[in-house]
């Protein structure tokens, strides 16, 4: 019995799925302009939660949501979860305070603010 045709089919399927699959590059959904900072880079653990906030929108794990929905989702998190927050530099301070209030009410304090490196 000749296995060559079977191997050819398996390799063709493998190549098809590699080419057709969409690789997960980034978990961001909002187009943000981050502020500059001279802070050093930190290594992030695998068990992080990404929150993005722009002038008009809010996203949690690359899904657009409201502040009320965010409050519900954060209530289910482990209190030691690492939160990565990306805030557009055009966001009004009021929206940032609202986000920080939600985090404080949920007793989530392990927070990283993402910025661009100063040139």
Biopython code that builds the backbone (N, CA, C, O; Angstrom):
import numpy as np
from Bio.PDB.StructureBuilder import StructureBuilder

atoms = [
    (1, "UNK", "N", (0.844, -1.172, 0.000)),
    (1, "UNK", "CA", (0.000, 0.000, 0.000)),
    (1, "UNK", "C", (0.898, 1.248, 0.000)),
    (1, "UNK", "O", (1.821, 1.359, 0.807)),
    (2, "UNK", "N", (0.618, 2.160, -0.896)),
    (2, "UNK", "CA", (1.437, 3.357, -1.056)),
    (2, "UNK", "C", (0.826, 4.508, -0.249)),
    (2, "UNK", "O", (-0.338, 4.854, -0.447)),
    (3, "UNK", "N", (1.605, 5.099, 0.655)),
    (3, "UNK", "CA", (1.125, 6.177, 1.518)),
    (3, "UNK", "C", (1.390, 7.575, 0.958)),
    (3, "UNK", "O", (0.981, 8.568, 1.559)),
    (4, "UNK", "N", (2.055, 7.660, -0.161)),
    (4, "UNK", "CA", (2.415, 8.960, -0.726)),
    (4, "UNK", "C", (1.201, 9.850, -0.999)),
    (4, "UNK", "O", (1.233, 11.021, -0.619)),
    (5, "UNK", "N", (0.131, 9.357, -1.638)),
    (5, "UNK", "CA", (-1.034, 10.231, -1.854)),
    (5, "UNK", "C", (-1.666, 10.719, -0.550)),
    (5, "UNK", "O", (-2.125, 11.858, -0.467)),
    (6, "UNK", "N", (-1.688, 9.869, 0.451)),
    (6, "UNK", "CA", (-2.251, 10.253, 1.743)),
    (6, "UNK", "C", (-1.406, 11.359, 2.390)),
    (6, "UNK", "O", (-1.948, 12.322, 2.931)),
    (7, "UNK", "N", (-0.110, 11.218, 2.333)),
    (7, "UNK", "CA", (0.792, 12.228, 2.887)),
    (7, "UNK", "C", (0.634, 13.545, 2.131)),
    (7, "UNK", "O", (0.650, 14.614, 2.743)),
    (8, "UNK", "N", (0.480, 13.480, 0.805)),
    (8, "UNK", "CA", (0.269, 14.688, 0.003)),
    (8, "UNK", "C", (-1.004, 15.417, 0.431)),
    (8, "UNK", "O", (-1.003, 16.642, 0.557)),
    (9, "UNK", "N", (-2.070, 14.688, 0.652)),
    (9, "UNK", "CA", (-3.340, 15.281, 1.065)),
    (9, "UNK", "C", (-3.202, 15.919, 2.450)),
    (9, "UNK", "O", (-3.724, 17.009, 2.683)),
    (10, "UNK", "N", (-2.513, 15.256, 3.354)),
    (10, "UNK", "CA", (-2.322, 15.786, 4.702)),
    (10, "UNK", "C", (-1.519, 17.085, 4.646)),
    (10, "UNK", "O", (-1.855, 18.049, 5.334)),
    (11, "UNK", "N", (-0.478, 17.119, 3.846)),
    (11, "UNK", "CA", (0.320, 18.342, 3.722)),
    (11, "UNK", "C", (-0.465, 19.466, 3.054)),
    (11, "UNK", "O", (-0.319, 20.627, 3.435)),
    (12, "UNK", "N", (-1.289, 19.141, 2.069)),
    (12, "UNK", "CA", (-2.126, 20.158, 1.441)),
    (12, "UNK", "C", (-3.123, 20.746, 2.438)),
    (12, "UNK", "O", (-3.337, 21.958, 2.464)),
    (13, "UNK", "N", (-3.721, 19.901, 3.246)),
    (13, "UNK", "CA", (-4.640, 20.396, 4.277)),
    (13, "UNK", "C", (-3.910, 21.254, 5.293)),
    (13, "UNK", "O", (-4.417, 22.295, 5.714)),
    (14, "UNK", "N", (-2.732, 20.825, 5.684)),
    (14, "UNK", "CA", (-1.941, 21.595, 6.643)),
    (14, "UNK", "C", (-1.607, 22.976, 6.075)),
    (14, "UNK", "O", (-1.777, 23.985, 6.759)),
    (15, "UNK", "N", (-1.143, 23.023, 4.856)),
    (15, "UNK", "CA", (-0.815, 24.302, 4.218)),
    (15, "UNK", "C", (-2.066, 25.171, 4.089)),
    (15, "UNK", "O", (-2.000, 26.378, 4.322)),
    (16, "UNK", "N", (-3.191, 24.582, 3.725)),
    (16, "UNK", "CA", (-4.438, 25.345, 3.601)),
    (16, "UNK", "C", (-4.803, 26.002, 4.928)),
    (16, "UNK", "O", (-5.123, 27.190, 4.951)),
    (17, "UNK", "N", (-4.765, 25.265, 6.022)),
    (17, "UNK", "CA", (-5.163, 25.821, 7.310)),
    (17, "UNK", "C", (-4.160, 26.845, 7.833)),
    (17, "UNK", "O", (-4.547, 27.789, 8.522)),
    (18, "UNK", "N", (-2.903, 26.676, 7.523)),
    (18, "UNK", "CA", (-1.910, 27.681, 7.925)),
    (18, "UNK", "C", (-2.148, 28.988, 7.181)),
    (18, "UNK", "O", (-2.091, 30.063, 7.778)),
    (19, "UNK", "N", (-2.415, 28.902, 5.882)),
    (19, "UNK", "CA", (-2.635, 30.101, 5.075)),
    (19, "UNK", "C", (-3.983, 30.743, 5.396)),
    (19, "UNK", "O", (-4.085, 31.969, 5.437)),
    (20, "UNK", "N", (-5.004, 29.943, 5.622)),
    (20, "UNK", "CA", (-6.357, 30.462, 5.816)),
    (20, "UNK", "C", (-6.620, 30.943, 7.234)),
    (20, "UNK", "O", (-7.561, 31.704, 7.456)),
    (21, "UNK", "N", (-5.821, 30.522, 8.190)),
    (21, "UNK", "CA", (-6.086, 30.906, 9.568)),
    (21, "UNK", "C", (-5.679, 32.346, 9.829)),
    (21, "UNK", "O", (-4.779, 32.885, 9.185)),
    (22, "UNK", "N", (-6.350, 32.944, 10.770)),
    (22, "UNK", "CA", (-6.054, 34.316, 11.160)),
    (22, "UNK", "C", (-5.301, 34.270, 12.475)),
    (22, "UNK", "O", (-5.834, 33.827, 13.493)),
    (23, "UNK", "N", (-4.064, 34.728, 12.449)),
    (23, "UNK", "CA", (-3.249, 34.667, 13.646)),
    (23, "UNK", "C", (-3.583, 35.822, 14.563)),
    (23, "UNK", "O", (-3.820, 36.943, 14.113)),
    (24, "UNK", "N", (-3.600, 35.543, 15.835)),
    (24, "UNK", "CA", (-3.941, 36.544, 16.840)),
    (24, "UNK", "C", (-2.711, 37.399, 17.116)),
    (24, "UNK", "O", (-1.801, 36.983, 17.834)),
    (25, "UNK", "N", (-2.691, 38.596, 16.539)),
    (25, "UNK", "CA", (-1.556, 39.484, 16.725)),
    (25, "UNK", "C", (-1.742, 40.378, 17.934)),
    (25, "UNK", "O", (-0.803, 40.619, 18.693)),
    (26, "UNK", "N", (-2.940, 40.860, 18.106)),
    (26, "UNK", "CA", (-3.179, 41.878, 19.099)),
    (26, "UNK", "C", (-4.605, 41.763, 19.613)),
    (26, "UNK", "O", (-5.515, 41.423, 18.856)),
    (27, "UNK", "N", (-4.797, 42.035, 20.852)),
    (27, "UNK", "CA", (-6.140, 41.965, 21.416)),
    (27, "UNK", "C", (-6.797, 43.329, 21.492)),
    (27, "UNK", "O", (-7.776, 43.507, 22.216)),
    (28, "UNK", "N", (-6.276, 44.284, 20.760)),
    (28, "UNK", "CA", (-6.861, 45.612, 20.811)),
    (28, "UNK", "C", (-7.911, 45.758, 19.722)),
    (28, "UNK", "O", (-7.800, 45.163, 18.650)),
    (29, "UNK", "N", (-8.922, 46.551, 20.008)),
    (29, "UNK", "CA", (-9.977, 46.785, 19.030)),
    (29, "UNK", "C", (-10.117, 48.271, 18.728)),
    (29, "UNK", "O", (-10.517, 48.639, 17.623)),
    (30, "UNK", "N", (-9.800, 49.121, 19.679)),
    (30, "UNK", "CA", (-9.935, 50.558, 19.492)),
    (30, "UNK", "C", (-8.640, 51.141, 18.940)),
    (30, "UNK", "O", (-7.549, 50.700, 19.301)),
    (31, "UNK", "N", (-8.766, 52.121, 18.074)),
    (31, "UNK", "CA", (-7.607, 52.808, 17.519)),
    (31, "UNK", "C", (-7.248, 53.959, 18.459)),
    (31, "UNK", "O", (-7.888, 55.010, 18.431)),
    (32, "UNK", "N", (-6.222, 53.755, 19.292)),
    (32, "UNK", "CA", (-5.869, 54.713, 20.325)),
    (32, "UNK", "C", (-4.562, 55.424, 20.007)),
    (32, "UNK", "O", (-3.652, 54.845, 19.413)),
    (33, "UNK", "N", (-4.484, 56.679, 20.410)),
    (33, "UNK", "CA", (-3.232, 57.431, 20.383)),
    (33, "UNK", "C", (-2.773, 57.548, 21.827)),
    (33, "UNK", "O", (-3.334, 58.319, 22.607)),
    (34, "UNK", "N", (-1.760, 56.786, 22.173)),
    (34, "UNK", "CA", (-1.311, 56.732, 23.559)),
    (34, "UNK", "C", (-0.385, 57.892, 23.875)),
    (34, "UNK", "O", (0.345, 58.354, 22.999)),
    (35, "UNK", "N", (-0.403, 58.371, 25.116)),
    (35, "UNK", "CA", (0.515, 59.440, 25.506)),
    (35, "UNK", "C", (1.947, 58.916, 25.628)),
    (35, "UNK", "O", (2.167, 57.715, 25.786)),
    (36, "UNK", "N", (2.905, 59.822, 25.553)),
    (36, "UNK", "CA", (4.318, 59.457, 25.678)),
    (36, "UNK", "C", (4.716, 59.371, 27.146)),
    (36, "UNK", "O", (4.136, 60.039, 28.003)),
    (37, "UNK", "N", (5.725, 58.529, 27.422)),
    (37, "UNK", "CA", (6.229, 58.376, 28.777)),
    (37, "UNK", "C", (7.682, 57.945, 28.736)),
    (37, "UNK", "O", (8.120, 57.286, 27.793)),
    (38, "UNK", "N", (8.424, 58.321, 29.760)),
    (38, "UNK", "CA", (9.819, 57.906, 29.869)),
    (38, "UNK", "C", (9.958, 56.690, 30.789)),
    (38, "UNK", "O", (11.078, 56.285, 31.100)),
    (39, "UNK", "N", (8.851, 56.105, 31.228)),
    (39, "UNK", "CA", (8.886, 54.946, 32.119)),
    (39, "UNK", "C", (9.469, 53.737, 31.420)),
    (39, "UNK", "O", (9.430, 53.625, 30.194)),
    (40, "UNK", "N", (10.009, 52.839, 32.215)),
    (40, "UNK", "CA", (10.597, 51.641, 31.634)),
    (40, "UNK", "C", (9.523, 50.602, 31.339)),
    (40, "UNK", "O", (8.428, 50.630, 31.902)),
    (41, "UNK", "N", (9.864, 49.699, 30.452)),
    (41, "UNK", "CA", (8.944, 48.638, 30.041)),
    (41, "UNK", "C", (8.845, 47.587, 31.138)),
    (41, "UNK", "O", (9.836, 47.259, 31.790)),
    (42, "UNK", "N", (7.633, 47.062, 31.335)),
    (42, "UNK", "CA", (7.431, 46.003, 32.315)),
    (42, "UNK", "C", (7.016, 44.724, 31.615)),
    (42, "UNK", "O", (6.342, 44.753, 30.586)),
    (43, "UNK", "N", (7.424, 43.612, 32.180)),
    (43, "UNK", "CA", (7.027, 42.313, 31.643)),
    (43, "UNK", "C", (5.652, 41.972, 32.191)),
    (43, "UNK", "O", (5.394, 42.098, 33.388)),
    (44, "UNK", "N", (4.776, 41.539, 31.296)),
    (44, "UNK", "CA", (3.393, 41.259, 31.664)),
    (44, "UNK", "C", (3.187, 39.752, 31.737)),
    (44, "UNK", "O", (3.665, 39.003, 30.886)),
    (45, "UNK", "N", (2.475, 39.329, 32.757)),
    (45, "UNK", "CA", (2.155, 37.908, 32.904)),
    (45, "UNK", "C", (1.126, 37.505, 31.855)),
    (45, "UNK", "O", (0.516, 38.355, 31.207)),
    (46, "UNK", "N", (0.943, 36.204, 31.698)),
    (46, "UNK", "CA", (-0.021, 35.708, 30.721)),
    (46, "UNK", "C", (-1.464, 35.946, 31.146)),
    (46, "UNK", "O", (-2.359, 35.994, 30.303)),
    (47, "UNK", "N", (-1.695, 36.094, 32.436)),
    (47, "UNK", "CA", (-3.061, 36.174, 32.939)),
    (47, "UNK", "C", (-3.488, 37.628, 33.106)),
    (47, "UNK", "O", (-3.873, 38.047, 34.197)),
    (48, "UNK", "N", (-3.419, 38.394, 32.018)),
    (48, "UNK", "CA", (-3.776, 39.796, 32.103)),
    (48, "UNK", "C", (-5.129, 40.050, 31.447)),
    (48, "UNK", "O", (-5.622, 39.245, 30.657)),
    (49, "UNK", "N", (-5.706, 41.181, 31.794)),
    (49, "UNK", "CA", (-6.983, 41.610, 31.240)),
    (49, "UNK", "C", (-6.754, 42.974, 30.600)),
    (49, "UNK", "O", (-6.220, 43.881, 31.237)),
    (50, "UNK", "N", (-7.156, 43.117, 29.347)),
    (50, "UNK", "CA", (-6.940, 44.356, 28.625)),
    (50, "UNK", "C", (-8.216, 45.190, 28.590)),
    (50, "UNK", "O", (-9.273, 44.719, 28.170)),
    (51, "UNK", "N", (-8.094, 46.446, 29.041)),
    (51, "UNK", "CA", (-9.189, 47.411, 28.982)),
    (51, "UNK", "C", (-8.692, 48.595, 28.156)),
    (51, "UNK", "O", (-7.613, 49.131, 28.406)),
    (52, "UNK", "N", (-9.497, 48.996, 27.165)),
    (52, "UNK", "CA", (-9.150, 50.143, 26.321)),
    (52, "UNK", "C", (-10.241, 51.195, 26.465)),
    (52, "UNK", "O", (-11.425, 50.869, 26.552)),
    (53, "UNK", "N", (-9.833, 52.450, 26.489)),
    (53, "UNK", "CA", (-10.809, 53.526, 26.589)),
    (53, "UNK", "C", (-10.410, 54.650, 25.637)),
    (53, "UNK", "O", (-9.278, 55.134, 25.652)),
    (54, "UNK", "N", (-11.378, 55.050, 24.805)),
    (54, "UNK", "CA", (-11.171, 56.157, 23.879)),
    (54, "UNK", "C", (-12.184, 57.251, 24.226)),
    (54, "UNK", "O", (-12.923, 57.141, 25.204)),
    (55, "UNK", "N", (-12.205, 58.305, 23.410)),
    (55, "UNK", "CA", (-13.121, 59.417, 23.690)),
    (55, "UNK", "C", (-14.570, 58.959, 23.748)),
    (55, "UNK", "O", (-15.345, 59.452, 24.567)),
    (56, "UNK", "N", (-14.943, 58.012, 22.878)),
    (56, "UNK", "CA", (-16.351, 57.625, 22.751)),
    (56, "UNK", "C", (-16.637, 56.172, 23.080)),
    (56, "UNK", "O", (-17.798, 55.792, 23.233)),
    (57, "UNK", "N", (-15.602, 55.352, 23.191)),
    (57, "UNK", "CA", (-15.833, 53.920, 23.334)),
    (57, "UNK", "C", (-15.002, 53.330, 24.465)),
    (57, "UNK", "O", (-14.029, 53.912, 24.945)),
    (58, "UNK", "N", (-15.450, 52.126, 24.867)),
    (58, "UNK", "CA", (-14.779, 51.364, 25.917)),
    (58, "UNK", "C", (-14.720, 49.923, 25.440)),
    (58, "UNK", "O", (-15.698, 49.415, 24.890)),
    (59, "UNK", "N", (-13.587, 49.256, 25.640)),
    (59, "UNK", "CA", (-13.444, 47.865, 25.212)),
    (59, "UNK", "C", (-12.828, 47.045, 26.337)),
    (59, "UNK", "O", (-11.955, 47.507, 27.071)),
    (60, "UNK", "N", (-13.318, 45.800, 26.446)),
    (60, "UNK", "CA", (-12.827, 44.843, 27.432)),
    (60, "UNK", "C", (-12.486, 43.563, 26.683)),
    (60, "UNK", "O", (-13.362, 42.947, 26.077)),
    (61, "UNK", "N", (-11.231, 43.163, 26.721)),
    (61, "UNK", "CA", (-10.763, 41.974, 26.003)),
    (61, "UNK", "C", (-11.173, 42.026, 24.535)),
    (61, "UNK", "O", (-11.667, 41.040, 23.989)),
    (62, "UNK", "N", (-10.967, 43.175, 23.900)),
    (62, "UNK", "CA", (-11.220, 43.405, 22.474)),
    (62, "UNK", "C", (-12.701, 43.335, 22.093)),
    (62, "UNK", "O", (-13.034, 43.077, 20.936)),
    (63, "UNK", "N", (-13.582, 43.564, 23.057)),
    (63, "UNK", "CA", (-15.020, 43.640, 22.788)),
    (63, "UNK", "C", (-15.541, 44.972, 23.288)),
    (63, "UNK", "O", (-15.315, 45.332, 24.443)),
    (64, "UNK", "N", (-16.232, 45.704, 22.436)),
    (64, "UNK", "CA", (-16.773, 46.997, 22.835)),
    (64, "UNK", "C", (-17.936, 46.784, 23.801)),
    (64, "UNK", "O", (-18.845, 45.995, 23.542)),
    (65, "UNK", "N", (-17.885, 47.514, 24.929)),
    (65, "UNK", "CA", (-18.915, 47.375, 25.957)),
    (65, "UNK", "C", (-19.192, 48.749, 26.580)),
    (65, "UNK", "O", (-18.564, 49.746, 26.224)),
    (66, "UNK", "N", (-20.144, 48.774, 27.517)),
    (66, "UNK", "CA", (-20.450, 49.995, 28.267)),
    (66, "UNK", "C", (-19.796, 49.905, 29.642)),
    (66, "UNK", "O", (-19.265, 48.861, 30.023)),
    (67, "UNK", "N", (-19.842, 51.013, 30.378)),
    (67, "UNK", "CA", (-19.276, 51.009, 31.726)),
    (67, "UNK", "C", (-20.036, 50.053, 32.643)),
    (67, "UNK", "O", (-19.424, 49.403, 33.491)),
    (68, "UNK", "N", (-21.351, 49.954, 32.491)),
    (68, "UNK", "CA", (-22.141, 49.029, 33.315)),
    (68, "UNK", "C", (-21.769, 47.578, 33.032)),
    (68, "UNK", "O", (-21.648, 46.771, 33.954)),
    (69, "UNK", "N", (-21.588, 47.250, 31.753)),
    (69, "UNK", "CA", (-21.181, 45.888, 31.394)),
    (69, "UNK", "C", (-19.773, 45.597, 31.903)),
    (69, "UNK", "O", (-19.485, 44.481, 32.334)),
    (70, "UNK", "N", (-18.900, 46.593, 31.855)),
    (70, "UNK", "CA", (-17.545, 46.428, 32.381)),
    (70, "UNK", "C", (-17.586, 46.126, 33.872)),
    (70, "UNK", "O", (-16.864, 45.253, 34.353)),
    (71, "UNK", "N", (-18.412, 46.832, 34.588)),
    (71, "UNK", "CA", (-18.557, 46.608, 36.029)),
    (71, "UNK", "C", (-18.977, 45.167, 36.309)),
    (71, "UNK", "O", (-18.449, 44.531, 37.221)),
    (72, "UNK", "N", (-19.926, 44.650, 35.526)),
    (72, "UNK", "CA", (-20.386, 43.267, 35.705)),
    (72, "UNK", "C", (-19.257, 42.274, 35.409)),
    (72, "UNK", "O", (-19.053, 41.320, 36.160)),
    (73, "UNK", "N", (-18.525, 42.503, 34.310)),
    (73, "UNK", "CA", (-17.457, 41.571, 33.930)),
    (73, "UNK", "C", (-16.307, 41.591, 34.933)),
    (73, "UNK", "O", (-15.720, 40.551, 35.228)),
    (74, "UNK", "N", (-15.988, 42.771, 35.455)),
    (74, "UNK", "CA", (-14.902, 42.864, 36.422)),
    (74, "UNK", "C", (-15.273, 42.231, 37.762)),
    (74, "UNK", "O", (-14.393, 41.795, 38.504)),
    (75, "UNK", "N", (-16.548, 42.177, 38.073)),
    (75, "UNK", "CA", (-16.966, 41.552, 39.330)),
    (75, "UNK", "C", (-16.681, 40.049, 39.329)),
    (75, "UNK", "O", (-16.600, 39.433, 40.392)),
    (76, "UNK", "N", (-16.530, 39.460, 38.146)),
    (76, "UNK", "CA", (-16.254, 38.029, 38.035)),
    (76, "UNK", "C", (-14.762, 37.697, 38.076)),
    (76, "UNK", "O", (-14.378, 36.530, 38.157)),
    (77, "UNK", "N", (-13.933, 38.728, 38.021)),
    (77, "UNK", "CA", (-12.481, 38.517, 37.991)),
    (77, "UNK", "C", (-11.906, 38.202, 39.362)),
    (77, "UNK", "O", (-12.446, 38.589, 40.399)),
    (78, "UNK", "N", (-10.794, 37.488, 39.328)),
    (78, "UNK", "CA", (-9.993, 37.284, 40.527)),
    (78, "UNK", "C", (-9.397, 38.637, 40.926)),
    (78, "UNK", "O", (-8.937, 39.386, 40.064)),
    (79, "UNK", "N", (-9.401, 38.950, 42.199)),
    (79, "UNK", "CA", (-8.942, 40.260, 42.675)),
    (79, "UNK", "C", (-7.445, 40.477, 42.446)),
    (79, "UNK", "O", (-6.971, 41.610, 42.538)),
    (80, "UNK", "N", (-6.701, 39.426, 42.152)),
    (80, "UNK", "CA", (-5.270, 39.556, 41.887)),
    (80, "UNK", "C", (-4.964, 39.653, 40.396)),
    (80, "UNK", "O", (-3.797, 39.712, 40.008)),
    (81, "UNK", "N", (-5.990, 39.669, 39.566)),
    (81, "UNK", "CA", (-5.788, 39.753, 38.113)),
    (81, "UNK", "C", (-5.054, 41.031, 37.745)),
    (81, "UNK", "O", (-5.282, 42.093, 38.324)),
    (82, "UNK", "N", (-4.180, 40.905, 36.780)),
    (82, "UNK", "CA", (-3.431, 42.066, 36.307)),
    (82, "UNK", "C", (-4.233, 42.747, 35.203)),
    (82, "UNK", "O", (-4.591, 42.120, 34.206)),
    (83, "UNK", "N", (-4.509, 44.020, 35.386)),
    (83, "UNK", "CA", (-5.292, 44.794, 34.430)),
    (83, "UNK", "C", (-4.370, 45.695, 33.634)),
    (83, "UNK", "O", (-3.605, 46.474, 34.202)),
    (84, "UNK", "N", (-4.446, 45.585, 32.317)),
    (84, "UNK", "CA", (-3.684, 46.458, 31.437)),
    (84, "UNK", "C", (-4.672, 47.454, 30.855)),
    (84, "UNK", "O", (-5.637, 47.067, 30.196)),
    (85, "UNK", "N", (-4.433, 48.727, 31.099)),
    (85, "UNK", "CA", (-5.358, 49.771, 30.662)),
    (85, "UNK", "C", (-4.671, 50.654, 29.637)),
    (85, "UNK", "O", (-3.606, 51.217, 29.889)),
    (86, "UNK", "N", (-5.304, 50.763, 28.476)),
    (86, "UNK", "CA", (-4.828, 51.653, 27.420)),
    (86, "UNK", "C", (-5.823, 52.805, 27.319)),
    (86, "UNK", "O", (-7.004, 52.596, 27.043)),
    (87, "UNK", "N", (-5.336, 54.011, 27.543)),
    (87, "UNK", "CA", (-6.190, 55.192, 27.535)),
    (87, "UNK", "C", (-5.700, 56.145, 26.457)),
    (87, "UNK", "O", (-4.538, 56.549, 26.455)),
    (88, "UNK", "N", (-6.586, 56.499, 25.548)),
    (88, "UNK", "CA", (-6.252, 57.467, 24.503)),
    (88, "UNK", "C", (-5.923, 58.803, 25.150)),
    (88, "UNK", "O", (-6.533, 59.178, 26.152)),
    (89, "UNK", "N", (-4.962, 59.522, 24.583)),
    (89, "UNK", "CA", (-4.562, 60.785, 25.199)),
    (89, "UNK", "C", (-5.617, 61.876, 25.050)),
    (89, "UNK", "O", (-5.497, 62.926, 25.681)),
    (90, "UNK", "N", (-6.638, 61.660, 24.240)),
    (90, "UNK", "CA", (-7.716, 62.630, 24.051)),
    (90, "UNK", "C", (-8.920, 62.369, 24.969)),
    (90, "UNK", "O", (-9.905, 63.106, 24.917)),
    (91, "UNK", "N", (-8.848, 61.340, 25.797)),
    (91, "UNK", "CA", (-9.972, 60.983, 26.669)),
    (91, "UNK", "C", (-10.147, 62.034, 27.760)),
    (91, "UNK", "O", (-9.178, 62.505, 28.355)),
    (92, "UNK", "N", (-11.393, 62.386, 28.006)),
    (92, "UNK", "CA", (-11.683, 63.346, 29.081)),
    (92, "UNK", "C", (-11.394, 62.695, 30.428)),
    (92, "UNK", "O", (-11.603, 61.497, 30.623)),
    (93, "UNK", "N", (-10.917, 63.502, 31.329)),
    (93, "UNK", "CA", (-10.555, 63.032, 32.674)),
    (93, "UNK", "C", (-11.744, 62.362, 33.369)),
    (93, "UNK", "O", (-11.561, 61.421, 34.141)),
    (94, "UNK", "N", (-12.931, 62.833, 33.102)),
    (94, "UNK", "CA", (-14.150, 62.285, 33.712)),
    (94, "UNK", "C", (-14.306, 60.794, 33.392)),
    (94, "UNK", "O", (-14.691, 60.011, 34.261)),
    (95, "UNK", "N", (-14.008, 60.403, 32.146)),
    (95, "UNK", "CA", (-14.117, 58.986, 31.762)),
    (95, "UNK", "C", (-13.052, 58.142, 32.460)),
    (95, "UNK", "O", (-13.309, 56.999, 32.836)),
    (96, "UNK", "N", (-11.871, 58.700, 32.629)),
    (96, "UNK", "CA", (-10.802, 57.975, 33.325)),
    (96, "UNK", "C", (-11.188, 57.767, 34.786)),
    (96, "UNK", "O", (-10.997, 56.681, 35.332)),
    (97, "UNK", "N", (-11.726, 58.800, 35.414)),
    (97, "UNK", "CA", (-12.151, 58.693, 36.812)),
    (97, "UNK", "C", (-13.269, 57.670, 36.957)),
    (97, "UNK", "O", (-13.296, 56.913, 37.927)),
    (98, "UNK", "N", (-14.182, 57.643, 36.010)),
    (98, "UNK", "CA", (-15.271, 56.660, 36.048)),
    (98, "UNK", "C", (-14.711, 55.236, 35.984)),
    (98, "UNK", "O", (-15.168, 54.352, 36.708)),
    (99, "UNK", "N", (-13.720, 55.022, 35.114)),
    (99, "UNK", "CA", (-13.075, 53.713, 35.020)),
    (99, "UNK", "C", (-12.358, 53.360, 36.318)),
    (99, "UNK", "O", (-12.478, 52.239, 36.813)),
    (100, "UNK", "N", (-11.613, 54.315, 36.869)),
    (100, "UNK", "CA", (-10.884, 54.061, 38.120)),
    (100, "UNK", "C", (-11.840, 53.808, 39.282)),
    (100, "UNK", "O", (-11.530, 53.017, 40.173)),
    (101, "UNK", "N", (-12.989, 54.463, 39.283)),
    (101, "UNK", "CA", (-14.003, 54.203, 40.314)),
    (101, "UNK", "C", (-14.518, 52.769, 40.229)),
    (101, "UNK", "O", (-14.690, 52.102, 41.250)),
    (102, "UNK", "N", (-14.761, 52.304, 39.017)),
    (102, "UNK", "CA", (-15.226, 50.922, 38.838)),
    (102, "UNK", "C", (-14.167, 49.945, 39.344)),
    (102, "UNK", "O", (-14.484, 48.986, 40.048)),
    (103, "UNK", "N", (-12.915, 50.191, 38.984)),
    (103, "UNK", "CA", (-11.829, 49.313, 39.437)),
    (103, "UNK", "C", (-11.707, 49.330, 40.956)),
    (103, "UNK", "O", (-11.496, 48.289, 41.580)),
    (104, "UNK", "N", (-11.841, 50.503, 41.543)),
    (104, "UNK", "CA", (-11.755, 50.634, 42.995)),
    (104, "UNK", "C", (-12.927, 49.927, 43.679)),
    (104, "UNK", "O", (-12.731, 49.258, 44.693)),
    (105, "UNK", "N", (-14.125, 50.063, 43.147)),
    (105, "UNK", "CA", (-15.300, 49.405, 43.726)),
    (105, "UNK", "C", (-15.190, 47.889, 43.674)),
    (105, "UNK", "O", (-15.740, 47.190, 44.526)),
    (106, "UNK", "N", (-14.480, 47.382, 42.673)),
    (106, "UNK", "CA", (-14.289, 45.933, 42.547)),
    (106, "UNK", "C", (-13.022, 45.451, 43.264)),
    (106, "UNK", "O", (-12.670, 44.275, 43.177)),
    (107, "UNK", "N", (-12.339, 46.355, 43.970)),
    (107, "UNK", "CA", (-11.100, 46.045, 44.697)),
    (107, "UNK", "C", (-10.014, 45.485, 43.780)),
    (107, "UNK", "O", (-9.266, 44.584, 44.159)),
    (108, "UNK", "N", (-9.942, 46.030, 42.580)),
    (108, "UNK", "CA", (-8.911, 45.637, 41.628)),
    (108, "UNK", "C", (-7.850, 46.726, 41.603)),
    (108, "UNK", "O", (-8.113, 47.855, 41.190)),
    (109, "UNK", "N", (-6.656, 46.378, 42.046)),
    (109, "UNK", "CA", (-5.613, 47.399, 42.164)),
    (109, "UNK", "C", (-4.333, 47.052, 41.403)),
    (109, "UNK", "O", (-3.407, 47.862, 41.364)),
    (110, "UNK", "N", (-4.266, 45.882, 40.807)),
    (110, "UNK", "CA", (-3.079, 45.476, 40.055)),
    (110, "UNK", "C", (-3.214, 46.027, 38.634)),
    (110, "UNK", "O", (-3.695, 45.343, 37.731)),
    (111, "UNK", "N", (-2.781, 47.268, 38.457)),
    (111, "UNK", "CA", (-3.088, 48.038, 37.265)),
    (111, "UNK", "C", (-1.820, 48.491, 36.547)),
    (111, "UNK", "O", (-0.885, 48.989, 37.175)),
    (112, "UNK", "N", (-1.796, 48.317, 35.232)),
    (112, "UNK", "CA", (-0.714, 48.828, 34.395)),
    (112, "UNK", "C", (-1.302, 49.757, 33.355)),
    (112, "UNK", "O", (-2.223, 49.379, 32.632)),
    (113, "UNK", "N", (-0.775, 50.973, 33.272)),
    (113, "UNK", "CA", (-1.199, 51.933, 32.253)),
    (113, "UNK", "C", (-0.208, 51.875, 31.106)),
    (113, "UNK", "O", (0.999, 51.995, 31.320)),
    (114, "UNK", "N", (-0.702, 51.695, 29.899)),
    (114, "UNK", "CA", (0.152, 51.550, 28.729)),
    (114, "UNK", "C", (0.368, 52.921, 28.083)),
    (114, "UNK", "O", (-0.576, 53.685, 27.883)),
    (115, "UNK", "N", (1.631, 53.214, 27.762)),
    (115, "UNK", "CA", (1.984, 54.453, 27.074)),
    (115, "UNK", "C", (2.954, 54.142, 25.948)),
    (115, "UNK", "O", (3.455, 53.023, 25.837)),
    (116, "UNK", "N", (3.217, 55.146, 25.110)),
    (116, "UNK", "CA", (4.251, 55.015, 24.085)),
    (116, "UNK", "C", (5.572, 55.455, 24.678)),
    (116, "UNK", "O", (5.613, 56.312, 25.560)),
    (117, "UNK", "N", (6.662, 54.859, 24.186)),
    (117, "UNK", "CA", (7.986, 55.248, 24.647)),
    (117, "UNK", "C", (8.335, 56.617, 24.076)),
    (117, "UNK", "O", (8.107, 56.888, 22.897)),
    (118, "UNK", "N", (8.886, 57.472, 24.923)),
    (118, "UNK", "CA", (9.288, 58.800, 24.485)),
    (118, "UNK", "C", (10.425, 58.699, 23.496)),
    (118, "UNK", "O", (11.383, 57.958, 23.719)),
    (119, "UNK", "N", (10.330, 59.429, 22.419)),
    (119, "UNK", "CA", (11.366, 59.401, 21.369)),
    (119, "UNK", "C", (12.497, 60.341, 21.711)),
    (119, "UNK", "O", (13.458, 60.454, 20.950)),
]
sb = StructureBuilder()
sb.init_structure("model")
sb.init_model(0)
sb.init_chain("A")
sb.init_seg("    ")
for serial, (resi, resn, name, xyz) in enumerate(atoms, 1):
    if name == "N":
        sb.init_residue(resn, " ", resi, " ")
    sb.init_atom(name, np.array(xyz, "f"), 0.0, 1.0, " ", f" {name:<3s}", serial, name[0])
structure = sb.get_structure()
